[in-house]
Amino acid sequence: MNDNQCNRRNFLKVGLTLSAATMVAPANAIADIARNDDEFKIAVGPYLQTNFNHSITILWLTNKNAAGWVEFGETAENLNQKAYGKTELGLMQANSKLNAVTINNLKPGVKYYYKLVSKEIKDFQPYKLTYGETVTSKVEEFINTDVNKEEISFLMMNDIHDRPESIPLLLNLVPAKKQDFIFFNGDVFDYQTDEKQIIDHMLQPCVDNFAKQTPFIYVRGNHETRGKFARVFPQYYMHVGYAAFTLGPVRFVVLDTGEDKEDSHPVYAGIVDFDDYRIQQAEWFKTEINSKAFKKAPFRIVLMHIPPRFSGDAHGPKHCTELFEPLLNQGKIDLVLSGHTHKYMVHQPDKDLNHYPLIIGGGPRDGARTITKIKANKNKIVVSMLDDSGKEVGAYTALKK
């Protein structure tokens, strides 16, 4: 067993004693928020997510079932457009505490102003719906990122492990509002317990610090696959699985590396199939590296929680190496960003193994936490990894080939 595995397993032993990339329609009844609070209100949000296709998804939670929409416009005084959440077959999103509204056809580089509106649903009969109070949020703003911009920048955090105080601490080291997006590269949680954990340990810190104005993107780590709420938690996000998108000079590929244990491990009781899920992603990735969008991009960055190398000999990491590394090499990936090992490191390209540079973020303990800054233009990618004191502990520059 290598040092990374030993460190991770010691951490997990202590931690456990303490404690396809499409929109998933929110459940009709999510766990109660403020169960004993009689005043109807917006309980959490708004928080923004996007795939940078001239659209933005705005999510929020109310403390009681409601119908809601977003009013928006190009000035704070004239919110003259409305967008509603949609489910399938012509139905608008309603009678839920969780709201997700996607605004499409936004103008590139334009600042938009918006506010939330929610109407409490007091009674929902087949032929009569009774509304209660209507509440609105403050007016917020965001800039719709121009996907053709010449330079982009984003931040990566990983392996927070139910330490919500790490989010503002790390963000305070860099100007989050100047970023195109914030990327959470897995293991924000130890395991999935309930809605309160998702709110208190991620959503609320994000809302308080950046998510009303700056979108975030999130891919699961292996710990987000664990616990009784693991099958529900994706509903609180635009997506947490694999995806691909283009922003500026970069084609991004997000891979969901799944669990690090074998599917047959007793803790999963026969109800997981991550091997097949990773195989499906590898087939998708083969198609992606042959796509026009991938080939024409000046740079290609892959974001994946479990590194494709240097993460031990457990089944999940070995399977990721077997499936993904040949494709990373074939696709001439310029940078891979990962987490999982809890030991920050910059691995240089190797002509016989990983042809790509691999940067692994640290965490979650004090002194080991990191935030990684990435900037890219058509000529280079510049990476700087800071520890939680603000000291640079890793750097890499990838030049256009």
Rosetta blueprint (number, residue, H / E / L):
1 M L
2 N L
3 D H
4 N H
5 Q H
6 C H
7 N H
8 R H
9 R H
10 N H
11 F H
12 L H
13 K H
14 V H
15 G H
16 L H
17 T H
18 L H
19 S L
20 A L
21 A L
22 T L
23 M L
24 V L
25 A L
26 P L
27 A L
28 N L
29 A L
30 I L
31 A L
32 D L
33 I L
34 A L
35 R L
36 N L
37 D L
38 D L
39 E L
40 F L
41 K L
42 I E
43 A E
44 V E
45 G E
46 P E
47 Y E
48 L E
49 Q E
50 T L
51 N L
52 F L
53 N L
54 H L
55 S L
56 I E
57 T E
58 I E
59 L E
60 W E
61 L E
62 T E
63 N E
64 K E
65 N E
66 A E
67 A E
68 G E
69 W E
70 V E
71 E E
72 F E
73 G E
74 E L
75 T E
76 A L
77 E L
78 N E
79 L L
80 N L
81 Q E
82 K E
83 A E
84 Y E
85 G L
86 K E
87 T L
88 E L
89 L L
90 G L
91 L L
92 M E
93 Q L
94 A E
95 N E
96 S E
97 K E
98 L E
99 N E
100 A E
101 V E
102 T E
103 I E
104 N L
105 N L
106 L L
107 K L
108 P L
109 G L
110 V L
111 K E
112 Y E
113 Y E
114 Y E
115 K E
116 L E
117 V E
118 S E
119 K E
120 E E
121 I E
122 K E
123 D E
124 F E
125 Q E
126 P L
127 Y L
128 K E
129 L E
130 T E
131 Y E
132 G E
133 E E
134 T E
135 V E
136 T E
137 S L
138 K L
139 V L
140 E E
141 E E
142 F E
143 I E
144 N L
145 T L
146 D L
147 V L
148 N L
149 K L
150 E L
151 E L
152 I E
153 S E
154 F E
155 L E
156 M E
157 M E
158 N L
159 D L
160 I L
161 H L
162 D L
163 R L
164 P L
165 E L
166 S H
167 I H
168 P H
169 L H
170 L H
171 L H
172 N L
173 L L
174 V L
175 P L
176 A H
177 K H
178 K H
179 Q L
180 D L
181 F E
182 I E
183 F E
184 F E
185 N E
186 G L
187 D L
188 V L
189 F L
190 D L
191 Y L
192 Q L
193 T L
194 D L
195 E H
196 K H
197 Q H
198 I H
199 I H
200 D H
201 H H
202 M H
203 L H
204 Q H
205 P H
206 C H
207 V H
208 D H
209 N H
210 F L
211 A L
212 K L
213 Q L
214 T L
215 P L
216 F E
217 I E
218 Y E
219 V E
220 R L
221 G L
222 N H
223 H H
224 E H
225 T H
226 R L
227 G L
228 K L
229 F L
230 A L
231 R L
232 V L
233 F H
234 P H
235 Q H
236 Y H
237 Y L
238 M L
239 H L
240 V L
241 G L
242 Y L
243 A E
244 A E
245 F E
246 T E
247 L E
248 G L
249 P L
250 V E
251 R E
252 F E
253 V E
254 V E
255 L E
256 D L
257 T L
258 G L
259 E L
260 D L
261 K L
262 E L
263 D L
264 S L
265 H L
266 P H
267 V H
268 Y H
269 A L
270 G L
271 I L
272 V L
273 D L
274 F H
275 D H
276 D H
277 Y H
278 R H
279 I H
280 Q H
281 Q H
282 A H
283 E H
284 W H
285 F H
286 K H
287 T H
288 E H
289 I H
290 N L
291 S L
292 K H
293 A H
294 F H
295 K H
296 K H
297 A L
298 P L
299 F E
300 R E
301 I E
302 V E
303 L E
304 M E
305 H L
306 I L
307 P L
308 P L
309 R L
310 F L
311 S L
312 G L
313 D L
314 A L
315 H H
316 G H
317 P H
318 K H
319 H H
320 C H
321 T H
322 E H
323 L H
324 F H
325 E H
326 P H
327 L H
328 L H
329 N H
330 Q H
331 G L
332 K L
333 I L
334 D L
335 L E
336 V E
337 L E
338 S E
339 G L
340 H L
341 T L
342 H L
343 K L
344 Y L
345 M E
346 V E
347 H E
348 Q L
349 P L
350 D L
351 K L
352 D L
353 L L
354 N L
355 H L
356 Y L
357 P L
358 L E
359 I E
360 I E
361 G L
362 G L
363 G L
364 P L
365 R L
366 D L
367 G L
368 A L
369 R L
370 T E
371 I E
372 T E
373 K E
374 I E
375 K E
376 A E
377 N L
378 K L
379 N L
380 K E
381 I E
382 V E
383 V E
384 S E
385 M E
386 L E
387 D E
388 D L
389 S L
390 G L
391 K L
392 E E
393 V E
394 G E
395 A E
396 Y E
397 T E
398 A E
399 L E
400 K L
401 K L
